Amino acid sequence: MAGKEKYSAAEVAAWLTEHTGADTTTARRAGRTVAGAWNAREFYASATCPALVRLLRAAKEPPSDVDRLAEALARAFRVHLHDVAAWDPRPDWRKEIDA
């Protein structure tokens, strides 16, 4: 499947390096995670945002910028991420459904 990958980890990492204050090693790690998720057709904030939060923390930027960064990244690569603005970093803290 290596030849059929639509999203390149190197391209995502380069974009992240250019648009954040992150070092190249951290951006490469996040780029691999994001591109891997997208190539597996995981277009969800839950598959994308944790890597971006780690990247923002490493770059000494506020993790609260994750929605802005995820939206800009998705637009740059023409991807529609589901639930970006509603992403909850701790989805397990609420139990809304009684079993």
Contacts in CASP RR format, 6 or more apart in sequence:
PFRMAT RR
TARGET T0000
AUTHOR 0000-0000-0000
METHOD contacts of the structure
MODEL  1
MAGKEKYSAAEVAAWLTEHTGADTTTARRAGRTVAGAWNAREFYASATCP
ALVRLLRAAKEPPSDVDRLAEALARAFRVHLHDVAAWDPRPDWRKEIDA
1 39 0 8 1.000
5 35 0 8 1.000
5 36 0 8 1.000
5 39 0 8 1.000
6 38 0 8 1.000
6 39 0 8 1.000
7 34 0 8 1.000
7 35 0 8 1.000
7 36 0 8 1.000
7 38 0 8 1.000
7 39 0 8 1.000
7 77 0 8 1.000
7 79 0 8 1.000
8 35 0 8 1.000
9 28 0 8 1.000
9 31 0 8 1.000
9 32 0 8 1.000
9 34 0 8 1.000
9 35 0 8 1.000
9 36 0 8 1.000
10 28 0 8 1.000
11 35 0 8 1.000
11 77 0 8 1.000
12 30 0 8 1.000
12 31 0 8 1.000
12 34 0 8 1.000
12 35 0 8 1.000
12 73 0 8 1.000
12 77 0 8 1.000
13 24 0 8 1.000
13 27 0 8 1.000
13 28 0 8 1.000
13 30 0 8 1.000
13 31 0 8 1.000
13 32 0 8 1.000
14 27 0 8 1.000
15 73 0 8 1.000
15 76 0 8 1.000
15 77 0 8 1.000
16 22 0 8 1.000
16 27 0 8 1.000
16 30 0 8 1.000
16 31 0 8 1.000
16 55 0 8 1.000
16 73 0 8 1.000
17 23 0 8 1.000
17 24 0 8 1.000
17 27 0 8 1.000
19 69 0 8 1.000
19 72 0 8 1.000
19 73 0 8 1.000
20 27 0 8 1.000
20 55 0 8 1.000
20 56 0 8 1.000
20 59 0 8 1.000
20 61 0 8 1.000
20 69 0 8 1.000
21 59 0 8 1.000
21 60 0 8 1.000
21 61 0 8 1.000
22 30 0 8 1.000
22 55 0 8 1.000
22 56 0 8 1.000
22 58 0 8 1.000
22 59 0 8 1.000
23 58 0 8 1.000
23 59 0 8 1.000
26 54 0 8 1.000
26 55 0 8 1.000
26 58 0 8 1.000
26 59 0 8 1.000
27 55 0 8 1.000
29 51 0 8 1.000
29 54 0 8 1.000
29 55 0 8 1.000
30 51 0 8 1.000
30 52 0 8 1.000
30 54 0 8 1.000
30 55 0 8 1.000
31 51 0 8 1.000
33 50 0 8 1.000
33 51 0 8 1.000
34 48 0 8 1.000
34 51 0 8 1.000
34 52 0 8 1.000
34 73 0 8 1.000
36 42 0 8 1.000
37 43 0 8 1.000
37 44 0 8 1.000
37 47 0 8 1.000
37 48 0 8 1.000
38 48 0 8 1.000
38 77 0 8 1.000
38 79 0 8 1.000
42 48 0 8 1.000
43 79 0 8 1.000
43 80 0 8 1.000
43 81 0 8 1.000
43 82 0 8 1.000
44 81 0 8 1.000
44 82 0 8 1.000
44 83 0 8 1.000
45 70 0 8 1.000
45 81 0 8 1.000
45 82 0 8 1.000
45 83 0 8 1.000
45 84 0 8 1.000
45 86 0 8 1.000
45 87 0 8 1.000
46 83 0 8 1.000
46 87 0 8 1.000
46 91 0 8 1.000
48 70 0 8 1.000
48 73 0 8 1.000
48 74 0 8 1.000
48 81 0 8 1.000
49 66 0 8 1.000
49 70 0 8 1.000
49 84 0 8 1.000
49 87 0 8 1.000
49 89 0 8 1.000
50 89 0 8 1.000
52 66 0 8 1.000
52 69 0 8 1.000
52 70 0 8 1.000
52 73 0 8 1.000
53 63 0 8 1.000
53 66 0 8 1.000
53 89 0 8 1.000
55 69 0 8 1.000
56 62 0 8 1.000
56 63 0 8 1.000
56 65 0 8 1.000
56 66 0 8 1.000
56 69 0 8 1.000
57 63 0 8 1.000
66 87 0 8 1.000
67 84 0 8 1.000
67 85 0 8 1.000
67 87 0 8 1.000
70 81 0 8 1.000
70 84 0 8 1.000
70 87 0 8 1.000
71 81 0 8 1.000
71 84 0 8 1.000
71 85 0 8 1.000
73 79 0 8 1.000
74 80 0 8 1.000
74 81 0 8 1.000
74 84 0 8 1.000
END
